[in-house]
Amino acid sequence: MLGSVRPDQEGIASGANNAIRELGGVFGIAVLASVFSSVGGYSSPASFAHGLDAAVWVGAGIVAAAAAAAVVIPRRRARHANPVPVEATEAASAPAGPVQAAALAESAR
């Protein structure tokens, strides 16, 4: 998600990503608890196991559906407004002493 927004919008995208992740966890627990309580319960070990078994299968189905959706969603290409050559990146990251500055000046000519 963060790779598909402009740098000035990364804070908003990060907040939206965290909110969506938290909501997914809350709704996931609510749905699985509802399945557990509708099928089973705490009255006996057999009832507990039956409810837990149903909740696990529903959870597995949701995860499988999400994985299938993730495979089908087309990928977005990375946008690079001003691609920087590798040489310029390496020169900018290297410490510039007097000898290196002279070498860079020579190579620029």
C-alpha positions in Angstrom: 0.0 0.0 0.0 2.8 2.4 0.9 4.6 1.7 -2.4 1.6 2.9 -4.4 1.3 6.5 -3.0 3.3 9.6 -3.3 5.9 10.3 -0.6 3.8 13.2 0.8 0.9 10.8 1.4 2.7 8.0 3.1 1.5 9.0 6.5 -2.1 8.9 5.5 -1.6 5.5 3.7 0.1 4.1 6.8 -2.7 5.1 9.0 -5.3 3.7 6.7 -3.4 0.4 6.4 -3.2 0.1 10.2 -6.9 0.9 10.6 -8.0 -1.6 8.0 -5.7 -4.3 9.6 -7.3 -3.6 13.1 -10.8 -3.7 11.7 -10.0 -7.0 10.0 -8.9 -8.5 13.2 -11.9 -7.3 15.1 -14.4 -8.5 12.5 -12.5 -11.8 12.1 -12.8 -12.5 15.8 -16.5 -11.5 15.9 -17.4 -13.7 13.0 -15.5 -16.7 14.3 -16.9 -16.3 17.8 -20.4 -16.1 16.3 -19.9 -19.3 14.4 -18.5 -21.0 17.5 -21.4 -19.9 19.7 -24.1 -20.8 17.1 -22.7 -24.3 16.4 -21.2 -25.2 19.8 -20.6 -23.8 23.2 -19.1 -24.4 26.6 -21.7 -26.8 28.0 -19.6 -29.9 27.3 -16.3 -30.9 25.8 -18.0 -32.3 22.7 -20.0 -29.1 22.2 -16.8 -27.0 22.6 -15.0 -29.2 20.0 -17.9 -29.1 17.6 -18.1 -25.3 17.8 -14.3 -24.9 17.5 -14.2 -27.3 14.5 -16.8 -25.2 12.7 -15.0 -21.9 13.5 -11.7 -23.2 12.2 -13.2 -24.4 8.9 -15.0 -21.1 8.4 -11.7 -19.3 9.1 -9.8 -21.5 6.7 -12.5 -20.8 4.0 -12.1 -17.0 4.6 -8.3 -17.2 4.3 -8.6 -19.3 1.1 -11.0 -16.8 -0.4 -8.6 -13.9 0.5 -5.7 -15.8 -1.0 -7.6 -16.4 -4.2 -8.6 -12.7 -4.4 -4.9 -11.7 -3.8 -3.8 -13.8 -6.7 -6.5 -12.4 -9.0 -5.9 -8.7 -8.2 -3.6 -7.1 -10.8 -0.3 -5.8 -9.6 0.5 -2.1 -9.9 3.7 -1.1 -11.5 6.0 1.1 -9.5 6.0 4.7 -10.6 9.3 6.5 -10.9 9.0 10.2 -11.8 12.7 10.8 -12.1 14.7 7.6 -12.3 18.2 8.2 -10.9 21.1 6.3 -12.6 22.9 3.9 -10.3 26.2 5.8 -10.7 24.7 9.0 -9.4 23.2 7.1 -6.4 26.6 5.5 -5.6 28.4 8.8 -6.0 25.9 10.6 -3.7 26.2 8.0 -1.0 30.0 7.9 -0.9 31.9 10.2 1.4 33.4 13.0 -0.6 37.0 13.7 0.4 39.3 15.9 -1.6 40.6 13.0 -3.7 37.1 11.6 -4.4 35.8 15.1 -5.2 38.6 15.5 -7.8 37.8 12.0 -9.2 34.1 12.8 -9.5 34.9 16.1 -11.2 37.1 14.3 -13.7 34.5 11.6 -14.4 31.8 14.3 -15.0 33.8 15.9 -17.8 
